[in-house]
Amino acid sequence: MVDYHSAGQPYAYGGNGPGPNGDYMAQEDDWDRDLLLDPAWEKQQRKTFTAWCNSHLRKAGTQIENIDEDFRDGLKLMLLLEVISGERLPKPERGKMRVHKINNVNKALDFIASKGVKLVSIGAEEIVDGNAKMTLGMIWTIILRFAIQDISVEETSAKEGLLLWCQRKTAPYKNVNVQNFHISWKDGLAFNALIHRHRPELIEYDKLRKDDPVTNLNNAFEVAEKYLDIPKMLDAEDIVNTARPDEKAIMTYVSSFYHAFSGAQKAETAANRICKVLAVNQENEHLMEDYEKLASDLLEWIKRTIPWLEDRSPQKTIQEMQQKLEDFRDYRRIHKPPKVQEKCQLEINFNTLQTKLRLSNRPAFMPSEGKMVSDINTGWQHLEQAEKGYEEWLLNEIRRLERLDHLAEKFRQKASIHEAWTEGKEAMLKQKDYETATLSDIKALIRKHEAFESDLAAHQDRVEQIAAIAQELNELDYYDSPSVNARCQKICDQWDVLGSLTHSRREALEKTEKQLETIDELHLEYAKRAAPFNNWMESAMEDLQDMFIVHTIEEIEGLIAAHDQFKSTLPDADKEREAILGIQREAQRIADFNSIKLSGNNPYTSVTPQIINSKWERVQQLVPKRDHALLDEQSKQQSNEHLRRQFASQANIVGPWIQTKMEEIGRISIEMNGTLEDQLNHLKQYEQSIVDYKPNLDLLEQQHQLIQEALIFDNKHTNYTMEHIRVGWEQLLTTIARTSNEVENQILTRDAKGISQEQMQEFRASFNHFDKDHGGSLGPEEFKACLISLGYDVENDRQGDAEFNRIMSVVDPNNSGIVTFQAFIDFMSRETTDTDTADQVIASFKVLAGDKVRTRAGAFGTRVPEPPGEPGSGSGARRRLRPHLGPSPPQNYITAEELRRELPPDQAEYCIARMAPYQGPDAVPGALDYKSFSTALYGESDL
């Protein structure tokens, strides 16, 4: 239902003067007296004006039947004016005399004149006398003043504005061409088009035919009366059968459509504003929830990962440590990269959320305690510190275990050789063979014992080496140290026993030597030369079988050179061997020549020629094996050197490339040429070029994997490690993402605040001019100089300092001491643009709440019985009107029913759940306080 009370509110018409249309709608005042008397037009006007009056009088519980009879006493005329204006008229006179009726009509005419309306040739006497022409003219004047005058489209007059509104609303419809308020409406299509334009569900416009005007008109009249609360003011047959329908009747009826649809438009606009504000608030809440969840997940992952990286429990074997290293590589390749992306996305989401909150005049988002971006960055720094220390510890542990394995194998080899040498020596030293021996035998035993002592002295170094290796294994915390120590202790104890037994046997032999003087000098010489040569061969075999471990090509080349030097001594050794064997042959030759029967082997030594030849052949066999082992290791080190050079070649390209890109991004973020969209596209293209470079990094990762598998720990050909490259790459991706996000936020700010591209460039130029170090932020003094250059009065005086401190509290609410470019843009945009405010949202809710003037008890007054005996009372059946109590104050609350009717379901329930009950004196059951809710949306109070 269209409420015409609002048309007469004082605020809508100012002082109720003539207004901008001059002498009240002069173009409508030339009342055509002759045409008015045209029977067809008079009939149309009577029906239309009567229906129009009744549409308002029914609000007061009454109506008229005959327009020129029912207004004669002035009572219903005054009632009509009070209903449509919402104002009180002077108290009417209740007498039945002609003078009373004239006075009532004059009060009504005076009220009309007070609204700036000129009444030409219309007098109270003519209305009281029932002059149809004058009565219709007066009603037309009231319609113009209270139903049509306030219609204005693009500063046109009321009639022209109403016509322009009709033309615009019906422009898209075929067969409709509204040029006037008479013949343009005869076929009924224009009425149907107006309804379909605003309520398409009520009219099936495509089924209407231009050649059936009566059906078209009746369809429009019936739909308007049933669904739009617009009474039927015209007859279809009258309009069709009249060559030129009455213009005033058509205008009166069309104005009812204008007021019906303009009220709905206001409600729709108010609902849209509230929907927009609520949608922004809901989206921000979703972003806050997403940030909290993502931050919690990331912090939980960091909390779980740091203890694992800080675990320094050593393992017993290289295989176990290599498995730890492989687990760490999986962490670096598989588990960490997605978390790096989540961290970057978290910062981007946080900045975007803060930007949206600033743009919508909402308070800044403060994450839960311990979930700030700074908290996440702190946790991430602890993670990377633990990660760096963990990798260094792994590599050191592997090197330590390699050294331990090498030493343990060397210990076992030397111990085995020594144990093999000492086998039977203790029993030999305990023999009493010298007691029954001849002098020659004693001499032999003495010489043999001297050779043993020489051999024993030669093995002293090996025993000391075994003890030194065992000590080093203990110092390096070798896991099998107890067995090593036990074996070493056994060797040392046995060595002491051998020394003691050797000393005792020597004393016994020297004591017997005095009695035995014969000695075979030749055998003695053989023994003396064979023993050291035999020891040399044993040392040579030990060296040739000794394990080696190298890490560089230089080390293996040193071993090859030492081996070559050893091979160069073999010819001299072979000559010594031949000389020793020659001594044995010479002894045998003399014995044979003198027919001497030698008693077995040389009594002075156990080293027979067969032993010497056997060990010599063994040395000859070990030399080529050693050659092959050294050449294989040389090939391996050459391969490792190739891997080092290959990695260094790629790293020396990728490393400088990343550094160069970082510097270029820094320059892009400072210079920012072109529009923000151009800059964003440039950054996206730049980001794509960086992503396209990823295969080079993957190739480097593959080469690094080969180096790790080859256990290569240093590379003198490059200063870049894979860790440096990874960190640089992650910083590069993060920097380009942050720079793009800053430009996107600037676009959001520009679009939301209406900032032009030239303004944005001017802001950037001013900011960059005072950003001397190109760090992307301004210090307080730099920012003050920038404000002065922009015309702000912040000079060094008391008033200027106060203004500057106020501005700093806006751009740097956390007192960080710096002003970012985003904060600078936000400040400048607030200085130059306008945004939605809490007052605007309150005004929108006021429209939805039906903020209209409402009359008490039946809008005009209640009817009460008159006491018997009063004039005109008769039997007491006649009734009188109680004085009108006036309009109620504006409604300061809204109900759940109104919210559900005007807003989408989810946003209506959102408001109902958060609005507090209304506590005002005019509260009704279920009333909700929309004012406190609106202020809470903008952070002025708590929801």
Secondary structure, DSSP 8 states (H G I E B T S, - for coil): ---GGGGG-HHHHTT-S--TTTTTTHHHH---HHHHT-HHHHHHHHHHHHHHHHHHHGGGT---S-TTTTTTTSHHHHHHHHHHH-----------SHHHHHHHHHHHHHHHHHTT----S--HHHHHTT-HHHHHHHHHHHHIIIIITT--STT--HHHHHHHHHHHHHTTSTT----SSSGGGTTSHHHHHHHHHH-GGG--GGG--TT-HHHHHHHHHHHHHHHS-------HHHHHHSSS--HHHHHHHHHHHHHHHHHHHHHHHHHHHHHHHHHHHHHHHHHHHHHHHHHHHHHHHHHHHHHHHH-----SSHHHHHHHHHHHHHIIIIIHHHHHHHHHHHHHHHHHHHHHHHHTT-------TT-SHHHHHHHHHHHHHHHHHHHHHHHHHHHHHHHHHHHHHHHHHHHHHHHHHHTTHHHHHT--GGGS--HHHHHHHHHHHHHHHHHHHHTHHHHHHHHHHHHHHHHTT-TTHHHHHHHHHHHHHHHHHHHHHHHHHHHHHHHHHTT-----HHHHHHHHHHHHHHHHHHHHHHHHH-----SSHHHHHHHHHHHHHHHHTHHHHHHHHHHHHHHHHHHHHHHHHTT----SS-TT-S--HHHHHHHHHHHHHHHHHHHHHHHHHHHHHHHHHHHHHHHHHHHHHHHHHHHHHHHHHHHHHHH--S-HHHHHHHHHHHHHHHHHTHHHHHHHHHHHHHHHHTT----TT-S--HHHHHHHHHHHHHHHHHHHHHHHHHHHHHHHHT--HHHHHHHHHHHHHH-TT-SSEE-HHHHHHHHHHTT----SSHHHHHHHHHHHHHH-TT--S-EEHHHHHHHHHHHH-----HHHHHHHHHHHTT----BSSSSS--EEE--TTSTT-TTTT-EEE-----B------EEHHHHHHHS-HHHHHHHHHH-EE--STT--TTEEEHHHHHHHHTTSS--
